[in-house]
Amino acid sequence: MVLKFNVSALIFSFGYLVGLRYALIITVGSLLSWLVLIPLVNEIGALSASLGGGINPFAAMPAEEIFKLYVRPIGIGAIAMAGIIGIIKSSGVIGSAFKLAFGVGGKAHTEAKVERTQKDLKMSFVMLFLFLTLVAVFIFLLIGVKITLLQAVVALVTVLIISFLFTTVAANAIAIVGSNPVSGMTLMTLILSSVVLVAVGLKGWQGMVSALIIGGIVCTALSMAGGFITDLKVGYWLGTTPAKQQSFKFLGTLVSAATVGIVIFILNQAYGFVQTPEHPQPMTAPQANAMAAIIEPLMSGTGISWILLGVGAVISVLINWLGISPLAFALGMFIPLPLNTPLVVGGLLNHWFSKSTKNKKLNEARVQRGILISSGFIAGAALFGVIGAFVIFFTGDGEALNLNVWKDPSGNGAQITAIIAFIGLLTYFVWESFRAKEDNE
């Protein structure tokens, strides 16, 4: 049984933002994996060895190895089923989105004059950029991933159809219910695209990369569509011209895409995303690893533990019946324990601030001030993480950030320092939040 705790300001701040309920759901999912399933796997091995007179194969395995080989597939099955449940729950919105998607035309394309506040970019301009984007994706699949012409065409058609339909769903969902089912639709995209690509003979690493590209494109399109609908709603209230908003959105997308590409390259060179001898402790990237873990069994063709995946799927169904978010619980089962336990600290702080006094307005002011501080912690942690990556990248020294003081991972100096820093961080967080007044000044 293993219990670990990450003292990152980013993670506990995220727990504050999501609140105690969702922080507990995610953490309990993780505790199920690490404090129940991992010891259970070892106990089953010990029982089998005692009955058969053999050796327990799990006795010499660390908990992390048992998690990777036997427990994580249960979390993968739970995540996949959670995505399916999310799609089913959104069936009403999806149905209306399909009608909207196939109902384009007629009155929508009349040449009648429109008011300034209803003026959009010309559809010819949008179609041109859409065509150029598809060409770029096609060239990358054909040359970069080195797949056949037929496979590249199938992958391109898949991403085009799924993006067209699902972005309409995302935009409609934001407009109607105010929430965007990105996670569920992205997981469904990965499963559908993997099945389609395997059908045309695309497997192995090339299949995984192709499926991840499709999933990444669709996930980005969903997020962009949902977010931009919110921008347009605010613009409508302010009386802006949609065409100008759309023009700057194109420019912002190009700049951010280029910036993110460079940052991801630097992060991979400095920290790595996969465990290697050069990067023994890589960045976790839980969402990206979850996406890869879902399609890996489908693309490898071997080593698919359908029983473990099925157990995870059943867990998601049962959790959903209890009225608990199955996706949050399933992600907790999949994500390493140290990244989940700090969420509870943030969630408890949020709950405490909301109940700290009998004055509801004062409580709300403290919660809102805490949201500002936690948002700053998240942004600061992300920025300093990138700055640290640049330091490691340009110096070529993986120990540059700790000034070469703690090279021995078995030492306690770094842990003691981290705990003291974390307590200081919490103390400042509470002190600053409690400075809030009723008018939030």
TITI-215409 format. One line per field, with one value per residue (C-alpha): x, y, z; residue number from 1; residue in one letter. Coordinates in steps of 0.2 Angstrom, whole numbers, m for minus. Each point is the difference from the previous one (the first is absolute). Example, Ala and Ser with C-alpha at 12.3 -4.5 7.8 and 13.67 -1.06 7.14 Angstrom:
REM TITI-215409
c1 <- c(62;6)
c2 <- c(m22;17)
c3 <- c(39;m3)
i <- c(1;2)
aa <- c(a;s)
END
This chain:
REM TITI-215409
c1 <- c(0;7;m5;9;m3;5;3;m2;m10;m8;m9;m7;m6;m9;m8;m6;m7;m10;m6;m1;m12;9;17;m6;m7;16;11;m12;2;19;m1;m10;14;14;m7;m12;4;19;0;m14;10;15;m11;m8;18;4;m15;3;18;m6;m13;11;17;8;7;m10;5;m5;10;16;m10;m1;m17;3;3;m16;m9;7;m3;m16;m9;2;m10;m15;2;0;m15;m9;5;m6;m17;m1;2;m14;m11;3;m5;m16;m4;3;m11;m13;12;9;m16;m5;18;m1;m16;9;15;m10;m12;12;m6;m16;m3;17;8;m12;8;m11;10;5;3;18;m3;m5;14;12;15;m3;m3;12;14;m4;m1;17;8;m9;7;18;m1;m6;14;13;m7;m1;19;5;m9;7;18;3;m9;5;m17;m7;m11;m16;4;3;m16;m10;8;m4;m18;m2;6;m10;m16;2;6;m14;m14;8;5;m19;m4;13;m6;m18;3;9;m15;m13;6;16;12;10;2;17;8;m14;0;19;0;m13;10;15;m10;m8;15;10;m13;0;19;2;m13;11;16;7;7;16;8;m6;m18;2;8;m14;m14;8;1;m18;m5;11;m8;m18;4;7;m14;m13;9;2;m19;m6;11;m4;m18;2;10;m14;m12;10;2;m18;m3;13;m6;16;1;2;11;13;m1;3;14;10;m5;9;16;0;m2;15;11;m5;3;17;4;m7;10;17;m5;m4;16;10;m9;3;18;2;m12;m6;m18;5;11;18;17;3;m17;m3;m14;m9;m15;m15;m12;m15;m12;12;5;m18;m3;15;m5;m17;6;16;m9;m11;15;13;m12;8;m1;m17;m7;m19;m4;9;m8;m17;3;3;m15;m11;7;m4;m18;m2;7;m11;m15;5;m2;19;10;7;13;7;1;8;13;4;3;11;11;14;m4;12;m9;m17;2;4;m17;m8;10;m6;m18;0;6;m14;m13;8;m1;m18;m5;13;m13;m19;1;m3;6;17;2;m4;13;13;m4;2;16;6;m4;10;15;m1;m2;16;9;m5;6;16;4;m3;11;14;m1;3;14;8;m1;9;14;2;m1;14;11;m1;0;m15;5;1;m16;5;17;7;m4;m11;6;m4;m19;1;5;m13;7;m11;m15;1;3;m15;m11;6;m3;m17;m6;6;m10;m15;2;2;m16;m10;6;m2;m18;m6;5;m15;m15;m18;2;15;11)
c2 <- c(0;17;17;15;19;13;17;9;17;m4;m16;6;16;m10;m10;17;5;m16;m1;m13;m12;m2;0;m14;m10;1;m5;m14;m8;1;m7;m15;m4;2;m5;m14;m7;0;m9;m11;m6;m4;m10;m10;m4;m5;m11;m8;m4;m8;m11;m5;m1;13;17;16;9;17;m1;7;13;18;8;11;m15;m9;16;2;m18;m5;14;14;m11;0;19;1;m11;12;15;m7;m5;18;7;m11;5;18;m2;m9;14;13;m9;13;14;m11;m4;19;3;m13;9;16;m7;m7;14;13;9;8;16;m1;5;13;16;11;14;m3;12;4;m10;m15;1;m15;m4;m5;m19;m1;7;m13;m15;6;m1;m17;m7;6;m8;m17;1;3;m15;m11;4;m3;m17;m5;6;2;m16;m9;m9;m5;11;m10;1;19;3;m11;9;17;m4;m7;16;11;m9;m2;18;7;m9;1;19;3;m10;10;17;m5;m7;16;10;m11;m7;10;m16;m8;m19;1;m15;m12;5;m1;m17;m6;8;m10;m17;3;6;m15;m12;8;1;m18;m5;8;m9;14;m7;2;17;7;m4;7;16;2;m3;12;13;m2;0;16;9;m4;4;17;3;m4;12;14;m2;0;14;11;m2;8;14;3;1;13;9;0;8;13;4;m5;m6;m19;1;10;m12;m15;9;2;m18;m6;11;m6;m18;1;9;m12;m15;5;4;m16;m10;8;m2;m18;m3;8;m9;m17;4;5;m11;m13;m7;m19;m8;m3;m1;18;5;m12;12;7;12;m10;8;m10;4;m3;m16;m5;3;m11;m14;m2;m2;m10;m17;3;4;m13;m15;m9;1;6;m4;0;m6;14;13;m8;1;19;2;m8;11;16;m7;m3;17;9;m9;7;18;3;6;m15;9;9;m16;m10;13;m1;m19;3;15;m3;2;14;11;m3;1;19;3;m4;14;13;m7;1;18;5;m9;9;17;m2;m5;10;13;2;15;m7;15;0;m19;3;14;m11;m14;12;7;m18;m3;15;m6;m18;5;10;m15;m11;13;3;m19;m2;15;m5;m18;6;12;m15;m10;14;0;m19;1;13;m6;m18;m4;m9;4;19;5;m8;8;m18;m1;m16;m12;m15;m4;m10;16;9;18;4;m8;10;16;m3;m3;16;9;m7;4;18;0;m5;12;15;m7;0;17;9;m8;5;18;1;12;m2;12;m11;15)
c3 <- c(0;m6;5;m8;m1;m13;8;m17;2;m16;5;17;m8;m13;14;7;m16;m3;18;13;m8;m16;9;11;m15;m10;16;5;m17;2;18;m7;m12;12;17;m6;m17;1;17;m7;m15;11;12;m15;m5;18;1;m17;5;17;m8;m15;10;m12;2;1;m16;8;16;m8;m10;6;2;m15;m12;6;m3;m18;m5;9;8;m13;m14;12;1;m19;m2;13;m10;m17;8;8;m17;m7;15;m4;m18;5;13;m14;m12;0;m4;m13;m9;m1;m6;m14;m6;1;m9;m15;0;m6;m16;m6;11;8;m17;m6;m7;11;9;18;14;5;16;m10;m13;m2;m10;m18;m1;m15;12;13;m13;m6;17;3;m16;4;17;m7;m13;14;10;m15;m5;18;1;m17;2;19;6;m16;m4;m16;m11;4;18;0;m10;13;15;m8;m4;18;8;m12;3;19;2;m10;10;17;m1;m3;15;11;m6;2;18;6;m7;8;16;3;0;m13;0;m7;10;m5;m19;0;7;m12;m14;5;0;m16;m9;6;m6;m17;m2;5;m13;m13;7;9;17;11;3;m16;4;18;m7;m13;13;12;m14;m3;18;3;m15;5;19;m5;m12;13;13;m13;m5;17;6;m15;2;18;m8;m13;14;10;m17;m3;17;m3;m18;m9;m18;m2;m15;9;15;m13;m8;16;5;m16;4;19;m5;m12;13;14;m10;m5;18;7;m12;5;19;m2;m9;14;13;m8;m2;18;10;m13;0;0;12;m7;7;m4;8;15;7;m16;0;4;m13;6;m13;m15;8;3;m18;m5;12;m8;m17;3;3;m15;m11;7;m4;15;18;1;17;m3;17;8;m12;3;19;m2;m11;13;14;m11;m2;19;4;m12;8;16;m7;0;m15;m8;m10;15;10;m15;m3;19;m3;m14;6;11;19;4;m13;8;19;0;m8;17;8;m12;1;19;m1;m12;12;15;m8;m5;18;10;7;1;m11;m18;m9;9;m3;m19;0;8;m13;m14;6;2;m18;m6;10;m5;m18;2;8;m15;m12;10;1;m18;m5;12;m7;m17;6;9;m16;m9;13;m2;m19;m2;14;m4;19;7;17;m3;9;16;m1;0;19;0;m13;12;m1;16;10;10;m2;m15;8;16;m10;m11;15;9;m17;m2;18;m3;m17;9;14;m12;m10;16;6;m16;m3;17;m4;m11;5;m3;m15;m6;0)
i <- c(1;2;3;4;5;6;7;8;9;10;11;12;13;14;15;16;17;18;19;20;21;22;23;24;25;26;27;28;29;30;31;32;33;34;35;36;37;38;39;40;41;42;43;44;45;46;47;48;49;50;51;52;53;54;55;56;57;58;59;60;61;62;63;64;65;66;67;68;69;70;71;72;73;74;75;76;77;78;79;80;81;82;83;84;85;86;87;88;89;90;91;92;93;94;95;96;97;98;99;100;101;102;103;104;105;106;107;108;109;110;111;112;113;114;115;116;117;118;119;120;121;122;123;124;125;126;127;128;129;130;131;132;133;134;135;136;137;138;139;140;141;142;143;144;145;146;147;148;149;150;151;152;153;154;155;156;157;158;159;160;161;162;163;164;165;166;167;168;169;170;171;172;173;174;175;176;177;178;179;180;181;182;183;184;185;186;187;188;189;190;191;192;193;194;195;196;197;198;199;200;201;202;203;204;205;206;207;208;209;210;211;212;213;214;215;216;217;218;219;220;221;222;223;224;225;226;227;228;229;230;231;232;233;234;235;236;237;238;239;240;241;242;243;244;245;246;247;248;249;250;251;252;253;254;255;256;257;258;259;260;261;262;263;264;265;266;267;268;269;270;271;272;273;274;275;276;277;278;279;280;281;282;283;284;285;286;287;288;289;290;291;292;293;294;295;296;297;298;299;300;301;302;303;304;305;306;307;308;309;310;311;312;313;314;315;316;317;318;319;320;321;322;323;324;325;326;327;328;329;330;331;332;333;334;335;336;337;338;339;340;341;342;343;344;345;346;347;348;349;350;351;352;353;354;355;356;357;358;359;360;361;362;363;364;365;366;367;368;369;370;371;372;373;374;375;376;377;378;379;380;381;382;383;384;385;386;387;388;389;390;391;392;393;394;395;396;397;398;399;400;401;402;403;404;405;406;407;408;409;410;411;412;413;414;415;416;417;418;419;420;421;422;423;424;425;426;427;428;429;430;431;432;433;434;435;436;437;438;439;440;441)
aa <- c(m;v;l;k;f;n;v;s;a;l;i;f;s;f;g;y;l;v;g;l;r;y;a;l;i;i;t;v;g;s;l;l;s;w;l;v;l;i;p;l;v;n;e;i;g;a;l;s;a;s;l;g;g;g;i;n;p;f;a;a;m;p;a;e;e;i;f;k;l;y;v;r;p;i;g;i;g;a;i;a;m;a;g;i;i;g;i;i;k;s;s;g;v;i;g;s;a;f;k;l;a;f;g;v;g;g;k;a;h;t;e;a;k;v;e;r;t;q;k;d;l;k;m;s;f;v;m;l;f;l;f;l;t;l;v;a;v;f;i;f;l;l;i;g;v;k;i;t;l;l;q;a;v;v;a;l;v;t;v;l;i;i;s;f;l;f;t;t;v;a;a;n;a;i;a;i;v;g;s;n;p;v;s;g;m;t;l;m;t;l;i;l;s;s;v;v;l;v;a;v;g;l;k;g;w;q;g;m;v;s;a;l;i;i;g;g;i;v;c;t;a;l;s;m;a;g;g;f;i;t;d;l;k;v;g;y;w;l;g;t;t;p;a;k;q;q;s;f;k;f;l;g;t;l;v;s;a;a;t;v;g;i;v;i;f;i;l;n;q;a;y;g;f;v;q;t;p;e;h;p;q;p;m;t;a;p;q;a;n;a;m;a;a;i;i;e;p;l;m;s;g;t;g;i;s;w;i;l;l;g;v;g;a;v;i;s;v;l;i;n;w;l;g;i;s;p;l;a;f;a;l;g;m;f;i;p;l;p;l;n;t;p;l;v;v;g;g;l;l;n;h;w;f;s;k;s;t;k;n;k;k;l;n;e;a;r;v;q;r;g;i;l;i;s;s;g;f;i;a;g;a;a;l;f;g;v;i;g;a;f;v;i;f;f;t;g;d;g;e;a;l;n;l;n;v;w;k;d;p;s;g;n;g;a;q;i;t;a;i;i;a;f;i;g;l;l;t;y;f;v;w;e;s;f;r;a;k;e;d;n;e)
END
